[in-house]
Structure formats: structure tokens, C-alpha cells
């Protein structure tokens, strides 16, 4: 059976900014109750008291604060690596695209620090590559359906030492910090010990500073 407290949690949990604000204690519960009381009433199919919503918000806010305070200090160490001049392109996934992208491994000189990342989705293919290869890439893919492309991007990679793979919440915490600082992430690439974000150049310095201390 739904309660006001359950409804409050369902609403707040869909809004990362509110979770962050409540855990920091910078939200007016009275004002927030004004905003969400109508939604809660619709969820419960009855009128709800403003004071009851405020009380539920306050309890959940205290829960979020305790959750943050109880987190153990992370033993994971990491360093940041920034690659500039990245070109990012998304295409419809087809057999011909899969055949063509094999040739990229012979074109890009990884040993010299050039960047190449290929992500295969169910229906799409994403390629992030050093922009000096853009002409060759576009020639290679000239007959394919391009969904989106972005120039002058930056790839910011977090390289972990420690048990990153089995530590819950690391990716969420990084994304939450970037989102809180209004940094838009276009691509997220994760391997066993690395986490890469493809972002706009204008956000690169801010993102670097945010990720320096996100754990």
C-alpha cells in the first residue's frame, strides 16, 4: 500500500538534483512540499496534508544525510587523463558499418597517443576519434547513415587503481558530480579500470576540477 513517505521517495529518487540538495540540507521542505503535494495526492487518489508531506520530506532528508555520513572513505586511487581534439560520431548499426570500422585499427596510431574508442549498441555505433583522422573516417563511412556528429570534443578519462570494478556507486558519484556542475556528458565509456567521459571543450576545465575530488 502506498504511503506519503513512499510517494515522496519515488518522486525525489527520480531527481538527482533534489537528492543532492536534500543530502546537503539546502532545500526548503515547505516550498518543496508545495510543489509535489498535488502529485502525491494524485498518486494516492486523495487529498494530502501539507504538514504530512513536509514531515515525510524531512525524514527522507535525514535519511539521505545519514547515508552520506556513513559512507566509508574510498580506498580507490585514480588519476585523470585528458585528450583534446576529439571527433564524435554516431551511426546506424549495419553489417557494412561493422566491416568498415575494422579498418580504423590500421589507420589510427594508438602507440603515439592518438584516441580511438568504438562502442557498439543494439542499433547504433558510436566512434570517438582524434580529429586528425576525420577526413579518412568520413571517407570510409560516406555511404552510411549518420545520426549525429560533434567536433572539438574532449575525452576525460579516470584511470583507477584499486577495486573500482566491485565498488558500488563510483560511476553514479562521478556522473552526479558532473551533473550537479551542469556539465553535459555526450559519451560514457567504461572498462575494467577506466571511466571515460566525452564532453565539450568548454566544460573540460570545470569537469577536470570536479573529477579531481569526486571520491
C-alpha atoms as one frame of an Amber mdcrd trajectory, in Angstrom:
protein
   0.000   0.000   0.000   1.338   3.411  -0.960   2.020   5.946   1.753   3.032
   9.601   1.630   6.581   8.600   2.569   6.780   6.065  -0.267   5.442   8.592
  -2.754   7.953  11.206  -1.592  10.832   8.776  -2.117   9.589   7.796  -5.572
   9.374  11.431  -6.642  12.699  12.513  -5.145  14.627   9.459  -6.382  13.848
  10.458  -9.987  15.516  13.847  -9.492  19.278  13.683  -8.790  19.481  17.408
  -8.095  16.897  17.113  -5.325  18.709  14.135  -3.797  21.923  16.163  -3.739
  20.191  19.239  -2.313  18.387  17.292   0.393  21.519  15.422   1.439  23.283
  18.789   1.765  20.389  20.291   3.732  19.840  23.214   1.350  16.206  22.562
   0.445  13.152  24.306   1.885  10.895  21.379   2.729   7.884  23.672   2.924
   8.415  25.034  -0.588   9.172  21.580  -1.962   6.003  20.217  -0.348   4.028
  22.953  -2.137   5.381  21.668  -5.446   4.904  17.914  -5.002   1.763  17.704
  -2.816  -0.558  17.665  -5.818   1.417  14.834  -7.446   1.314  12.835  -4.222
  -2.432  13.399  -3.966  -2.861  12.011  -7.485  -0.686   9.005  -6.662  -2.748
   8.240  -3.544  -6.046   9.346  -5.094  -6.851  11.527  -2.100  -6.055  14.918
  -0.654  -2.880  15.045   1.436  -1.982  17.441   4.205   0.882  19.840   3.535
   2.314  19.173   7.001   2.382  15.421   6.349   4.355  15.917   3.114   6.807
  18.243   4.904   7.311  15.629   7.618   7.948  12.890   5.048  10.433  15.113
   3.208  12.263  15.920   6.431  12.532  12.241   7.359  13.847  11.336   3.929
  16.281  14.254   4.022  17.651  12.982   7.343  17.955   9.507   5.830  19.941
  10.849   2.884  22.262  12.771   5.206  22.901   9.687   7.348  23.567   7.670
   4.207  26.223  10.150   3.060  27.816  10.392   6.509  28.036   6.613   6.853
  29.947   6.134   3.620  33.434   4.823   4.221  36.305   6.847   2.848  37.176
   5.335  -0.505  40.431   3.421  -0.768  40.341   3.686  -4.549  43.094   5.789
  -6.067  42.894   7.320  -9.508  44.485   9.699 -11.960  42.981  11.820 -14.710
  43.957  11.873 -18.362  42.611  14.465 -20.796  42.622  14.076 -24.567  41.606
  17.080 -26.660  40.614  17.467 -30.315  38.177  14.552 -30.355  35.605  13.951
 -33.073  32.490  12.011 -32.033  30.076  10.397 -34.477  27.046   8.110 -34.122
  25.741   5.911 -36.921  23.053   3.338 -37.580  24.472  -0.112 -36.906  24.659
  -2.168 -40.076  26.767  -5.048 -41.335  28.641  -2.707 -43.659  29.478  -0.296
 -40.793  30.875  -3.177 -38.740  33.037  -4.245 -41.639  34.327  -0.730 -42.292
  35.261   0.159 -38.720  37.679  -2.763 -38.638  39.912  -0.683 -40.918  40.179
   2.077 -38.299  42.545  -0.026 -36.210  45.049   0.080 -39.070  44.614   3.828
 -39.572  44.864   5.207 -36.022  48.280   5.178 -34.366  47.419   4.288 -30.779
  51.103   3.970 -29.828  51.579   7.709 -30.418  48.764   8.653 -28.082  46.006
   9.022 -30.665  42.480   8.396 -29.415  40.029   5.804 -30.702  37.001   4.377
 -28.976  34.266   2.363 -30.671  31.060   1.482 -28.839  28.581  -0.979 -30.295
  24.977  -0.633 -29.178  21.978  -2.706 -30.211  21.081  -0.390 -33.076  23.820
   2.235 -33.148  27.570   2.577 -33.340  29.471   5.376 -31.618  33.003   6.344
 -32.645  35.213   8.841 -30.811  38.474   9.508 -32.601  41.317  12.032 -32.771
  40.137  14.711 -35.157  43.157  14.460 -37.429  41.542  11.294 -38.794  38.172
  12.906 -39.543  38.720  13.149 -43.297  39.664   9.470 -43.548  36.812   8.465
 -41.265  34.173  10.340 -43.260  35.502   8.902 -46.497  35.315   5.419 -45.001
  31.726   5.933 -43.816  30.438   8.132 -46.653  27.577   5.779 -47.598  26.418
   5.122 -44.039  23.552   6.795 -42.160  24.954   9.314 -39.671  22.741  10.107
 -36.686  24.870  12.751 -35.032  28.375  14.158 -35.045  30.306  16.555 -32.814
  33.636  18.291 -33.332  36.223  19.730 -30.938  35.297  17.450 -28.041  37.403
  16.348 -25.081  37.814  12.837 -23.646  38.414  12.905 -19.895  39.484   9.512
 -18.540  39.589   8.447 -14.897  42.176   5.667 -14.509  41.629   3.694 -11.291
  43.898   1.627  -9.106  42.073  -0.442  -6.536  38.838  -2.381  -6.706  36.885
   0.005  -8.901  35.039  -2.844 -10.608  33.469  -4.146  -7.383  32.853  -0.810
  -5.652  29.187   0.206  -5.937  28.304   3.800  -6.732  31.574   5.034  -8.261
  30.107   5.687 -11.711  26.970   7.208 -10.192  29.019   9.516  -7.983  31.105
  10.757 -10.917  28.043  11.375 -13.091  26.201  13.029 -10.194  29.062  15.467
  -9.583  29.270  16.358 -13.271  25.512  16.820 -13.489  25.471  18.959 -10.332
  28.001  21.265 -12.000  25.901  21.491 -15.177  28.383  19.522 -17.293  26.756
  17.647 -20.150  28.208  14.203 -20.924  27.869  13.009 -24.521  29.534   9.619
 -24.170  30.416   7.365 -21.235  32.847   4.522 -21.817  33.761   2.079 -19.069
  36.386  -0.660 -18.995  37.720  -2.717 -16.092  39.808   0.111 -14.614  38.943
   3.164 -16.692  35.980   5.501 -16.972  35.910   7.947 -19.892  33.587  10.905
 -20.419  33.335  12.677 -23.777  32.362  16.300 -23.155  32.504  19.696 -24.795
  35.807  21.557 -24.708  34.162  24.474 -22.892  33.369  22.158 -19.968  36.744
  20.431 -19.840  38.489  22.501 -17.159  35.462  22.524 -14.882  34.987  18.765
 -15.358  38.649  18.103 -14.609  38.407  20.029 -11.338  35.167  18.258 -10.384
  36.594  14.785 -11.004  39.804  15.531  -9.132  37.937  15.171  -5.865  34.736
  13.301  -6.664  35.550  10.330  -4.376
